Amino acid sequence: MSGFHADGDAKNSDKADKSDKSGSLAEQLAFRSRFVLVFGEIDDKVARATCERLILLSQDSDAPIMLLLSSPGGHVESGDAIHDMIRFVRAPVTVIGSGWVASAGTHIFLAAPRERRVCLPNTRFMIHQPAGGAGGRASDIAIQAKEIIKVRERIARVISRETGHPLPKVLADMERDYWMSAEEAVAYGIAGRIVERQKDLA
């Protein structure tokens, strides 16, 4: 029986080695292609991994970076970190919307200049005001409410600046979930254009 277990362990080890090599190869190809994938809810782990990849790619070369984004949103400050890093690195970043780009995802999308904000045909966009969820003592709830209003106005200013819409209109649009198709997002000024194939990015 011990021989059987040893053989099984060896096979498992071989599988693990192949998996590691496959993962390593995929990582190398992703790095060489200068693509960064941001999928799912935005949190501190996603923000750290994305910022780290952007810095590494920018240090490697000044060639453009492609960030493929599909996110329902998430933590505001984590979205801020990615937004600011896109603008911070010296390599130009093209953000490609796919699936859905909502809430903090839209904030990240708007970090690139309009000519570098593109989306795939079936992408949906959404802007809204940040959610609350304050709890605890009344004084703490009041402080959190003030902070939410500040965040709402700050995000609205970014949307206004990047789309060209007056701030009062943006604030009004953000009162409820404001959904847009890819075509509507282009008309609103969030996306610069719609692309269907990778060659369209050139």
C-alpha positions in Angstrom: 0.0 0.0 0.0 2.9 2.4 0.8 4.1 2.0 -2.9 0.6 3.0 -4.1 0.5 6.1 -2.0 4.0 7.1 -3.1 3.0 6.7 -6.7 -0.2 8.7 -6.1 1.8 11.4 -4.4 4.2 11.5 -7.4 1.3 11.9 -9.8 -0.2 14.6 -7.7 3.2 16.3 -7.6 3.4 16.1 -11.4 -0.1 17.6 -11.7 0.8 20.4 -9.3 4.1 21.1 -11.3 2.1 21.3 -14.6 -0.5 23.5 -13.0 2.2 25.8 -11.6 4.0 25.9 -15.0 0.6 26.6 -16.8 -0.2 29.4 -14.3 3.3 30.8 -14.6 3.1 30.8 -18.5 -0.3 32.5 -18.4 1.1 35.1 -16.0 4.1 35.7 -18.4 1.8 36.0 -21.4 -0.5 38.4 -19.6 2.5 40.5 -18.6 3.9 40.5 -22.1 0.5 41.4 -23.6 0.3 44.3 -21.2 -3.2 43.4 -20.2 -4.6 43.9 -16.7 -7.9 42.2 -15.8 -10.2 43.6 -13.1 -13.2 41.5 -12.7 -15.8 41.3 -9.8 -16.3 43.4 -6.7 -13.7 46.0 -6.0 -12.0 45.5 -2.6 -8.6 46.2 -1.1 -7.1 42.9 -2.4 -8.2 43.7 -6.0 -7.0 47.3 -5.6 -3.6 46.1 -4.4 -3.1 43.5 -7.1 -4.2 46.0 -9.8 -2.1 48.8 -8.6 0.9 46.5 -8.3 0.4 45.2 -11.9 0.1 48.8 -13.3 3.3 49.9 -11.5 5.2 46.8 -12.8 4.0 47.2 -16.4 4.8 51.0 -16.3 8.3 50.4 -14.9 8.8 47.7 -17.6 7.9 50.0 -20.5 6.2 53.2 -21.5 4.1 51.2 -24.0 0.3 51.4 -23.5 -1.4 49.2 -20.9 -4.9 47.7 -21.6 -7.1 47.3 -18.5 -10.1 45.1 -19.1 -12.8 46.0 -16.5 -16.0 44.2 -15.6 -17.3 45.1 -12.1 -20.5 45.8 -10.2 -18.5 48.3 -8.0 -17.5 47.8 -4.4 -15.4 49.7 -1.8 -15.2 53.4 -2.7 -11.6 53.9 -1.5 -10.4 50.8 -3.2 -11.9 52.2 -6.4 -10.1 55.5 -5.7 -6.8 53.7 -5.4 -7.1 52.1 -8.8 -8.5 55.4 -10.4 -5.6 57.4 -9.0 -3.0 54.8 -10.0 -4.2 54.7 -13.6 -3.6 58.5 -13.7 -0.3 58.2 -11.8 1.7 55.7 -13.8 3.7 57.1 -16.8 2.5 54.5 -19.3 -0.8 55.4 -20.9 -3.7 53.2 -19.8 -6.7 52.3 -22.1 -9.7 51.0 -20.0 -11.9 48.5 -21.8 -15.4 48.1 -20.4 -16.9 44.6 -20.6 -20.0 43.0 -19.0 -21.0 45.7 -16.6 -19.2 48.8 -15.3 -21.1 50.1 -12.3 -20.6 52.3 -9.3 -16.9 52.2 -8.3 -16.3 50.4 -11.5 -17.5 53.5 -13.4 -15.2 55.6 -11.2 -12.2 53.4 -12.3 -13.3 53.6 -15.9 -13.3 57.4 -15.9 -9.7 57.5 -14.8 -8.5 57.3 -18.4 -8.9 60.2 -20.9 -12.0 59.9 -23.1 -10.1 58.7 -26.1 -8.8 55.8 -24.0 -12.2 54.8 -22.6 -13.7 52.1 -24.8 -16.2 49.4 -24.3 -17.4 46.2 -25.9 -20.9 46.3 -27.5 -22.8 44.6 -24.7 -21.3 46.5 -21.8 -23.8 48.1 -19.4 -22.9 51.2 -17.3 -24.4 52.5 -14.1 -23.8 55.6 -11.9 -25.4 56.2 -8.5 -24.7 57.8 -5.2 -22.6 55.8 -2.7 -24.5 53.6 -0.3 -24.9 54.3 3.4 -25.0 51.6 6.0 -24.1 53.8 8.9 -24.7 52.4 12.4 -23.7 53.0 16.0 -24.2 56.2 18.1 -26.1 59.1 16.7 -23.0 61.3 16.6 -21.1 58.6 14.6 -24.1 58.2 12.2 -24.0 62.0 11.6 -20.3 61.9 10.9 -20.7 59.0 8.5 -23.6 60.8 6.7 -21.5 63.9 6.2 -18.7 61.8 4.8 -21.1 60.0 2.4 -22.3 63.4 1.1 -18.6 64.5 0.5 -17.9 61.3 -1.4 -21.0 61.7 -3.5 -20.0 65.2 -4.4 -16.4 64.2 -5.2 -17.5 61.4 -7.4 -20.0 63.6 -9.1 -17.3 66.2 -9.8 -15.2 63.5 -11.5 -18.2 62.4 -13.7 -18.9 66.0 -14.5 -15.3 66.8 -15.5 -14.9 63.6 -17.6 -18.3 63.8 -19.4 -18.7 67.6 -19.7 -22.1 67.6 -18.0 -22.9 70.3 -15.5 -22.5 69.2 -11.9 -26.2 69.7 -11.0 -27.3 67.3 -13.8 -24.8 64.7 -12.7 -26.0 64.9 -9.1 -29.6 64.6 -10.2 -28.8 61.6 -12.4 -27.0 59.9 -9.5 -30.0 60.1 -7.2 -31.1 56.7 -8.4 -29.4 53.8 -10.2 -28.8 55.3 -13.7 -28.2 52.5 -16.2 -26.9 53.0 -19.7 -26.2 50.8 -22.6 -22.9 51.0 -24.4 -24.4 53.4 -27.0 -26.0 55.5 -24.2 -22.7 55.6 -22.3 -21.0 57.0 -25.4 -23.7 59.6 -25.8 -23.4 60.6 -22.1 -19.7 61.0 -22.4 -18.6 58.1 -20.1 -17.2 55.9 -22.9 -15.3 57.3 -25.9 -16.3 54.7 -28.3 -17.4 51.1 -28.8 -15.0 48.4 -30.1 -15.8 44.9 -31.3 -12.4 43.5 -31.9 -8.9 43.8 -30.5 -7.7 45.3 -33.7 -10.1 48.2 -33.2 -7.9 49.4 -30.3 -5.1 50.5 -32.7 
